[in-house]
Amino acid sequence: MFINKTKPMFIIADHFIKDADAFWGMVKAKMNEIPGELHLHAVYPSADMMRAVCVWDAESVETVDNFLTQTFGDIVRNECYRVNAEVAVGLPKAEVA
């Protein structure tokens, strides 16, 4: 697990899923293969499983976006962005070693 010793950068990944069965099957299969520099805090799927929002902690938006693109290819379109932690409500607590 990635422990961020500095102020965490929370990143939202908004997923627009093209093939729900393939995507969620890959999520289940790949959960243990998340690189150490990424920390997945939460996954919030829509009722129909065709959209999802995930909360990550990573060094950059590009790190999350690259991992998602390499892992899921074209079965999903992802929009990743940095959270404004100063005004956000309900962010996970930072993990500090």
C-alpha positions in Angstrom: 0.0 0.0 0.0 1.2 3.5 -0.9 1.8 5.7 2.2 1.9 9.3 1.2 4.3 11.1 3.6 3.4 14.5 2.2 0.1 16.2 1.8 -2.0 13.7 -0.2 -3.3 14.5 -3.7 -6.7 13.1 -4.0 -7.8 12.3 -7.6 -11.2 11.4 -8.9 -11.6 9.0 -11.7 -15.0 9.3 -13.4 -15.6 6.2 -15.5 -18.0 6.0 -18.5 -18.2 2.2 -19.0 -18.9 0.8 -22.5 -19.0 -2.9 -21.5 -20.1 -3.4 -17.8 -19.5 -7.1 -17.7 -16.0 -6.8 -19.1 -15.1 -3.8 -16.9 -16.3 -5.1 -13.6 -14.8 -8.5 -14.3 -11.5 -6.8 -14.9 -11.9 -4.7 -11.7 -12.3 -7.9 -9.7 -9.4 -9.6 -11.4 -7.0 -6.6 -11.2 -7.7 -5.3 -7.6 -4.5 -7.0 -6.3 -2.4 -5.6 -9.1 -2.7 -1.9 -8.3 0.9 -0.4 -8.2 2.3 0.6 -4.9 2.4 4.3 -5.8 -1.4 4.3 -6.2 -4.0 4.0 -3.4 -7.6 3.3 -4.2 -9.8 4.7 -1.4 -13.3 4.1 -2.7 -15.4 2.8 -5.7 -18.9 4.2 -6.2 -20.7 2.4 -9.1 -24.0 3.6 -10.5 -27.1 1.4 -10.1 -26.9 0.2 -13.7 -23.1 -0.4 -13.4 -22.4 1.8 -16.5 -20.7 4.6 -14.6 -18.5 4.8 -11.6 -16.6 7.3 -9.5 -13.4 6.3 -7.8 -11.3 8.2 -5.2 -7.5 7.7 -5.5 -4.4 9.0 -3.7 -1.4 9.4 -6.0 1.5 11.6 -6.9 -0.3 12.9 -10.1 -3.4 12.8 -12.1 -1.4 11.3 -15.0 -0.2 8.4 -12.9 -3.9 7.3 -12.2 -5.0 8.0 -15.8 -2.1 6.0 -17.3 -2.8 3.1 -15.0 -6.5 3.1 -15.9 -5.8 3.4 -19.6 -3.2 0.6 -19.6 -5.4 -1.7 -17.5 -8.9 -1.2 -19.1 -8.1 0.0 -22.6 -11.1 1.0 -24.6 -13.9 -0.7 -22.6 -14.2 2.5 -20.5 -13.6 6.2 -21.0 -12.0 7.9 -17.9 -11.9 11.5 -16.9 -9.4 12.1 -14.1 -9.0 15.2 -12.1 -7.4 16.5 -8.9 -9.7 17.2 -6.0 -9.7 20.7 -4.4 -9.0 19.3 -0.9 -9.5 22.7 0.7 -13.2 22.8 -0.1 -14.0 19.1 -0.5 -16.3 17.4 2.0 -15.7 13.8 3.2 -12.3 13.0 1.8 -10.4 10.0 3.3 -8.0 10.8 6.1 -4.4 11.0 5.0 -2.2 8.0 5.8 1.1 9.0 7.3 3.9 6.6 8.1 
